[in-house]
Amino acid sequence: MHPVREPYDVAVVGLGALGSATAWQLARRGRSVLGLERFSFGHVRGASHGDTRIIRLSYHTPNYVSAAIEAYEDWAALESDSSEQLVLRTGGVDLFPPAAAIDIEDYVNSMAVMGVPHQVLTATTARGRWPGLAVPEGTTVLHQELTGIVPAGRGTRVMQEQARRFGADLRDEHQVVELVDLGDGVAIRTAEGTRHFARTVVVTADAWTNDVLASVDASVPLTVTKEQVVHFSVADADDQGRGGRHAQGAFPVWIWMDDPSFYGFPTYFQASVKVGQDCGGQPVDPETRTYDTDEDALRRARAFMRVLVPGALDVRTVTTCLYTLTPDRDFVLDRLPGHENVVVGLGSAHGFKFAPWFGRVLADLATTGTSSTDLSAFSLTRRALTDPDAPLTWLV
């Protein structure tokens, strides 16, 4: 392949949330940026579409809590650039039943180390505070007031708009089929026949990461699953989701910290509440996966909501998405060993809340080769990614 030498400092391959954030962060620094997306902008094949995602400071290690603190600041920078409100703070609760599979002490200690205020409540106190949430007796409730909601599809679109405003060249329907490391940069070829050159390439292709890396003889051990979220109607809200026990302010974002793990939201511009099971789906091929409802997963969600959110009524919608999981559920933010001009970013199915932070850190790696953030836990050379016998640990 003989590329046309173009003045791109960085090419970003994959323009979901992480890639769009990276293009925005690079372009606002004055870098020349090419963004290439395999599908159409706003497509529903991956993990950046839909209405809402959780944002929270409650995490299981100080490293993640620190990154989450920075992510709130990076979302604020995006809000400032775009003049749009994106973060909606609702407060949130992590619900730990007796003998929970997830250790509450990891969360409490990590927030304490990072100076994040939080409360540990009884089930009785929680039921009195949030009447729409029927917290089972014996459950320990960890409350953090800054937990909230960020918009998924809209948030990704805003990052793309800001990337373009700062000069990024973003192109959809451009599938990258070959990367060639030339030492002083990377040649890029797409299935459409276009050829490009960039000093550095950032791969944020999520479920299609290994397709992109195959031409440089690299891969990451990943499991791709088909997941789904369900919107249940509630009778006590208007058509904009206002009023009643399930509205923002009266009802928190919640996560059931056990195996299986579920999570849910208050109403968000519609008279319904959203719930999903974390890692509840089956492995799929992202190219051939279907969009039909997983009836077993829907039955599990219905049964769980009857207990925890009894005000949830009929199913309004079921939406599918993909989880792209590393064996340890930790992120990937690293330069590719042996190919220092190729940077890889993966959110491991809990990265959306960190998206603007990902963009900033990946922009650092792409332009300076390093970051002020400690990325050792997110290295491509860690045991979970290099040892075939490393266990799968997906609960976070």
Phi, psi and omega per residue, in radians:
M1 nan 2.271 3.121
H2 -2.001 1.735 -3.009
P3 -1.335 2.666 2.905
V4 -1.340 2.204 -3.102
R5 -1.398 1.859 -3.103
E6 -1.869 2.769 -3.060
P7 -1.454 0.807 3.115
Y8 -1.622 2.193 3.016
D9 -1.245 -0.758 -3.067
V10 -2.457 2.389 2.928
A11 -1.885 2.349 3.111
V12 -1.920 2.140 -3.095
V13 -1.843 1.929 -3.077
G14 1.833 1.956 -3.041
L15 -2.051 0.796 2.836
G16 -1.297 -2.712 -3.069
A17 -1.066 -0.833 -3.058
L18 -1.188 -0.751 3.130
G19 -1.183 -0.704 3.112
S20 -1.126 -0.677 3.083
A21 -1.116 -0.700 3.141
T22 -1.144 -0.763 3.104
A23 -1.060 -0.735 3.108
W24 -1.114 -0.844 -3.094
Q25 -1.111 -0.659 3.110
L26 -1.223 -0.797 -3.075
A27 -1.141 -0.647 3.138
R28 -1.209 -0.261 3.024
R29 -1.548 0.004 3.132
G30 1.545 0.173 3.116
R31 -1.392 2.605 3.024
S32 -1.448 2.223 -2.958
V33 -2.278 2.283 2.954
L34 -1.932 2.219 3.071
G35 -2.007 2.262 -3.093
L36 -2.148 2.128 -3.127
E37 -2.010 2.252 -3.085
R38 -1.092 -0.671 -3.083
F39 -1.939 -2.923 3.103
S40 -1.382 2.675 3.071
F41 -1.071 2.392 3.126
G42 1.389 0.238 -3.110
H43 -1.151 2.891 -3.061
V44 -1.969 0.342 -3.073
R45 -1.479 -0.312 -2.984
G46 -1.998 -2.138 -2.983
A47 -2.365 0.170 -3.062
S48 -1.982 0.185 -3.129
H49 -1.721 -3.077 3.103
G50 1.634 -2.973 -2.988
D51 -1.693 -0.833 -2.933
T52 -2.403 2.689 2.928
R53 -2.395 2.741 3.107
I54 -1.435 2.465 2.918
I55 -2.151 2.365 -3.031
R56 -2.748 2.745 3.018
L57 -1.734 -0.181 -3.116
S58 -1.383 1.918 -3.130
Y59 -2.525 2.949 -2.931
H60 -1.576 -0.148 3.083
T61 -2.399 2.628 3.069
P62 -1.015 -0.558 3.133
N63 -1.050 -0.786 3.118
Y64 -1.229 -0.682 3.106
V65 -1.075 -0.752 3.103
S66 -1.050 -0.785 3.114
A67 -1.100 -0.667 3.137
A68 -1.154 -0.693 3.075
I69 -1.023 -0.804 3.115
E70 -1.147 -0.608 -3.132
A71 -1.100 -0.688 3.071
Y72 -1.028 -0.697 3.119
E73 -1.160 -0.660 3.139
D74 -1.251 -0.621 3.002
W75 -1.084 -0.683 3.111
A76 -1.095 -0.652 3.087
A77 -1.117 -0.695 3.097
L78 -1.150 -0.717 3.089
E79 -1.069 -0.686 3.126
S80 -1.164 -0.768 3.138
D81 -1.104 -0.679 -3.004
S82 -1.680 -0.240 -3.036
S83 1.011 0.595 3.075
E84 -2.170 2.436 3.008
Q85 -1.406 2.202 -3.111
L86 -2.080 -0.580 -3.126
V87 -1.656 2.150 3.077
L88 -1.971 1.969 -3.105
R89 -1.503 2.126 -3.097
T90 -2.057 -0.215 -2.905
G91 1.348 2.649 -3.105
G92 -2.590 2.743 3.123
V93 -2.274 2.383 2.949
D94 -1.768 2.186 -3.001
L95 -1.880 2.006 -3.083
F96 -1.932 1.850 3.074
P97 -1.253 2.935 3.075
P98 -0.972 2.396 -3.136
A99 1.013 0.650 -3.138
A100 -1.032 2.585 3.122
A101 -1.227 -0.360 3.114
I102 -1.860 2.341 -3.023
D103 -1.505 2.051 3.137
I104 -1.072 -0.533 -3.090
E105 -1.115 -0.565 3.089
D106 -1.055 -0.704 -3.113
Y107 -1.294 -0.817 -3.138
V108 -1.072 -0.822 -3.101
N109 -1.164 -0.678 -3.128
S110 -1.148 -0.739 3.096
M111 -1.188 -0.661 3.127
A112 -1.091 -0.768 3.132
V113 -1.033 -0.650 -3.086
M114 -1.621 0.087 3.074
G115 1.257 0.482 -3.138
V116 -1.579 2.100 3.138
P117 -1.180 2.491 -3.119
H118 -2.761 2.879 3.114
Q119 -2.277 2.504 2.987
V120 -1.889 2.099 -3.015
L121 -2.090 2.753 3.003
T122 -1.460 2.866 3.091
A123 -1.067 -0.685 -3.139
T124 -1.079 -0.806 3.116
T125 -1.075 -0.746 -3.124
A126 -1.123 -0.726 3.125
R127 -1.102 -0.651 3.101
G128 -1.189 -0.593 -3.095
R129 -1.400 -0.646 -3.111
W130 -2.233 1.449 -3.019
P131 -1.057 -0.396 3.126
G132 -1.340 -0.148 -3.103
L133 -1.917 1.891 -3.051
A134 -1.533 1.261 -3.067
V135 -1.116 2.150 -3.114
P136 -1.119 2.545 3.116
E137 -1.021 2.465 -3.129
G138 1.584 -0.143 3.114
T139 -1.374 2.373 3.023
T140 -1.666 2.310 -2.997
V141 -1.992 2.132 3.106
L142 -1.842 2.022 -3.049
H143 -1.885 2.354 3.032
Q144 -2.355 2.146 -2.930
E145 -1.304 -0.317 -3.096
L146 -1.566 -0.083 3.043
T147 -0.984 2.556 -3.122
G148 -2.920 -2.690 -3.008
I149 -2.216 2.421 2.918
V150 -2.152 2.540 -3.123
P151 -1.368 2.380 -3.046
A152 -1.412 -1.295 -3.120
G153 -1.036 -0.761 -3.141
R154 -1.163 -0.701 3.129
G155 -1.081 -0.739 3.100
T156 -1.108 -0.751 3.130
R157 -1.087 -0.719 3.127
V158 -1.091 -0.710 3.110
M159 -1.112 -0.668 3.080
Q160 -1.141 -0.751 3.123
E161 -1.058 -0.737 3.140
Q162 -1.240 -0.609 3.060
A163 -1.045 -0.788 3.118
R164 -1.132 -0.707 -3.128
R165 -1.023 -0.598 3.124
F166 -1.550 0.067 2.992
G167 1.910 0.047 3.137
A168 -1.200 2.532 3.083
D169 -1.758 1.785 -3.075
L170 -1.884 2.254 -3.080
R171 -2.280 2.215 3.038
D172 -1.690 3.053 -3.066
E173 0.956 0.658 3.090
H174 -2.209 1.673 -3.126
Q175 -1.501 2.097 3.092
V176 -1.367 2.173 -3.110
V177 -1.993 -0.186 3.140
E178 -2.715 2.347 2.936
L179 -2.048 2.365 3.069
V180 -2.216 2.025 3.124
D181 -1.367 1.985 -3.102
L182 -1.728 0.104 -3.132
G183 1.572 -0.979 3.111
D184 -1.624 0.112 -3.140
G185 2.904 -2.946 -3.068
V186 -2.266 2.253 3.002
A187 -1.517 2.479 -3.046
I188 -2.253 2.305 3.048
R189 -2.171 2.407 3.126
T190 -1.890 2.841 3.123
A191 -1.122 -0.384 3.138
E192 -1.416 -0.071 3.086
G193 1.675 -0.005 3.111
T194 -1.390 2.599 3.119
R195 -2.201 2.437 -3.091
H196 -2.446 2.885 3.058
F197 -2.388 2.371 3.063
A198 -2.461 2.591 3.121
R199 -1.108 -0.629 3.129
T200 -2.428 2.544 3.041
V201 -2.038 2.322 3.021
V202 -1.890 2.127 -3.135
V203 -1.744 1.955 3.093
T204 -2.239 0.971 -3.008
A205 -1.698 0.063 3.037
D206 0.892 -2.032 -3.050
A207 -1.111 -0.293 -3.127
W208 -1.831 0.270 -3.111
T209 -0.990 -0.854 -3.069
N210 -1.218 -0.448 3.012
D211 -1.074 -0.729 -3.107
V212 -1.265 -0.676 -3.064
L213 -1.388 -0.227 -3.039
A214 -1.016 -0.614 -3.070
S215 -1.267 -0.239 3.015
V216 -1.885 0.379 3.055
D217 0.968 0.768 3.130
A218 -2.296 2.697 3.049
S219 -2.746 2.814 3.095
V220 -2.128 2.360 3.103
P221 -1.200 1.932 -3.055
L222 -2.291 2.546 2.967
T223 -2.036 2.194 3.113
V224 -1.841 2.190 3.123
T225 -2.119 2.640 3.032
K226 -1.617 2.097 -3.129
E227 -2.013 2.948 3.080
Q228 -2.578 2.642 3.034
V229 -2.118 2.638 -3.045
V230 -2.177 2.335 2.964
H231 -1.739 2.141 3.066
F232 -1.820 2.336 3.110
S233 -1.205 2.647 3.022
V234 -2.230 2.507 -3.010
A235 -1.495 -0.259 -2.980
D236 -1.794 0.398 3.108
A237 -2.253 2.647 3.048
D238 -1.385 -3.099 -3.025
D239 -1.227 -0.133 3.035
Q240 -1.790 0.133 3.109
G241 1.384 0.298 -3.116
R242 -1.641 2.504 3.063
G243 1.546 2.775 3.044
G244 1.533 -3.109 -3.023
R245 -1.367 -0.168 -3.041
H246 -1.940 0.133 -3.092
A247 -1.451 2.811 3.046
Q248 -0.985 2.323 -3.085
G249 1.714 -0.614 3.098
A250 -1.758 -0.261 -3.023
F251 -2.465 2.314 -3.061
P252 -1.617 2.867 2.744
V253 -1.130 2.431 -3.100
W254 -2.405 2.646 3.061
I255 -2.378 2.238 3.080
W256 -1.546 1.951 -2.926
M257 -1.631 1.118 3.142
D258 -2.581 -3.106 3.115
D259 -2.051 1.907 0.130
P260 -1.314 2.710 3.133
S261 -1.888 2.334 3.070
F262 -2.124 2.848 3.105
Y263 -2.584 2.740 -3.115
G264 -2.765 3.003 -2.993
F265 -2.281 2.754 2.898
P266 -1.289 3.114 3.067
T267 -1.068 2.577 -3.079
Y268 -2.539 1.522 3.112
F269 1.092 0.366 2.991
Q270 -2.798 2.799 -3.061
A271 -1.486 1.051 3.126
S272 -2.702 2.755 3.019
V273 -2.010 2.547 -3.058
K274 -1.840 2.447 3.099
V275 -2.457 2.578 3.039
G276 -2.538 2.794 3.007
Q277 -1.772 2.238 3.122
D278 -1.316 2.198 3.141
C279 0.964 0.760 3.141
G280 -1.722 -0.044 -3.039
G281 -1.683 3.129 -3.112
Q282 -1.770 2.621 3.084
P283 -1.060 2.468 -3.127
V284 -2.471 2.875 2.915
D285 -1.567 2.145 -3.082
P286 -1.071 -0.361 -3.141
E287 -1.414 -0.512 -3.032
T288 -2.008 0.002 -3.111
R289 -1.046 2.679 3.138
T290 -1.749 3.035 -3.140
Y291 -2.039 0.219 -3.125
D292 -1.331 2.817 -3.119
T293 -1.273 2.350 2.986
D294 -1.451 1.807 -3.024
E295 -1.157 -0.601 3.102
D296 -1.126 -0.770 3.118
A297 -1.135 -0.648 3.116
L298 -1.134 -0.710 3.087
R299 -1.078 -0.709 3.111
R300 -1.102 -0.737 -3.142
A301 -1.137 -0.752 3.121
R302 -1.061 -0.803 -3.112
A303 -1.099 -0.710 -3.127
F304 -1.182 -0.734 -3.110
M305 -1.179 -0.528 3.085
R306 -1.045 -0.533 -3.135
V307 -1.493 -0.906 -2.965
L308 -1.507 -0.620 -3.113
V309 -2.274 1.310 -3.040
P310 -1.131 -0.293 3.093
G311 -1.353 -0.125 3.069
A312 -1.316 2.261 -2.984
L313 -1.927 -1.974 -3.045
D314 -1.395 2.697 3.041
V315 -1.287 2.185 3.087
R316 -1.651 -0.867 -3.131
T317 -2.535 2.669 2.989
V318 -2.203 2.223 -3.105
T319 -2.153 2.368 3.130
T320 -1.793 2.726 3.056
C321 -2.695 3.100 3.106
L322 -1.943 2.444 2.886
Y323 -1.791 2.310 3.039
T324 -2.026 1.879 -2.868
L325 -1.959 2.249 2.895
T326 -1.364 2.806 -3.084
P327 -1.038 -0.581 -3.120
D328 -1.765 0.063 -3.140
R329 1.194 0.114 3.094
D330 -1.470 2.736 3.138
F331 -1.146 2.931 2.883
V332 -2.135 2.148 2.998
L333 -2.506 1.718 -3.007
D334 -2.878 2.751 2.932
R335 -1.419 2.514 -3.076
L336 -1.270 2.099 3.140
P337 -0.954 2.271 -3.106
G338 1.508 -0.201 3.123
H339 -2.441 1.328 -2.993
E340 -1.176 -0.235 3.109
N341 -1.558 0.063 3.096
V342 -2.023 2.167 -3.136
V343 -1.990 2.439 -3.104
V344 -2.079 2.337 3.055
G345 -2.249 2.242 3.108
L346 -2.415 2.345 -3.128
G347 -1.637 -0.109 3.081
S348 0.877 0.700 3.004
A349 1.163 0.366 2.885
H350 -2.563 0.507 -3.026
G351 -1.650 -0.234 -3.006
F352 -1.040 -0.722 -3.131
K353 -1.043 -0.408 -3.137
F354 -1.690 0.089 -2.892
A355 -0.910 -0.883 3.141
P356 -1.124 -0.535 3.052
W357 -1.170 -0.788 3.043
F358 -0.931 -0.827 -3.118
G359 -1.013 -0.746 -3.130
R360 -1.169 -0.788 -3.109
V361 -1.190 -0.741 3.102
L362 -1.135 -0.607 3.057
A363 -1.123 -0.685 3.058
D364 -1.039 -0.866 -3.107
L365 -1.085 -0.650 -3.098
A366 -1.254 -0.492 -3.038
T367 -1.830 -0.522 -3.105
T368 -2.109 -0.223 -3.118
G369 1.414 0.001 -3.120
T370 -2.581 3.103 3.124
S371 -2.606 2.615 3.054
S372 -1.266 -0.291 3.083
T373 -1.407 2.407 3.092
D374 -1.243 1.949 -3.077
L375 -1.894 0.227 -3.043
S376 -1.046 -0.599 -3.131
A377 -1.271 -0.210 -3.042
F378 -1.976 0.372 -3.092
S379 -1.297 2.610 3.031
L380 -1.281 -0.221 -3.110
T381 -1.768 0.137 3.134
R382 -1.219 2.792 -3.021
R383 -0.997 -0.727 -3.064
A384 -1.044 -0.421 -3.113
L385 -1.779 -0.147 -3.087
T386 -2.054 -0.310 -3.121
D387 -1.807 1.969 -3.133
P388 -1.061 -0.340 -3.136
D389 -1.614 0.041 3.126
A390 -1.090 2.404 -3.074
P391 -1.285 2.747 3.002
L392 -1.497 2.144 3.114
T393 -2.341 1.733 -2.982
W394 -1.901 -0.041 -3.124
L395 -1.428 2.128 3.054
V396 -2.424 nan nan
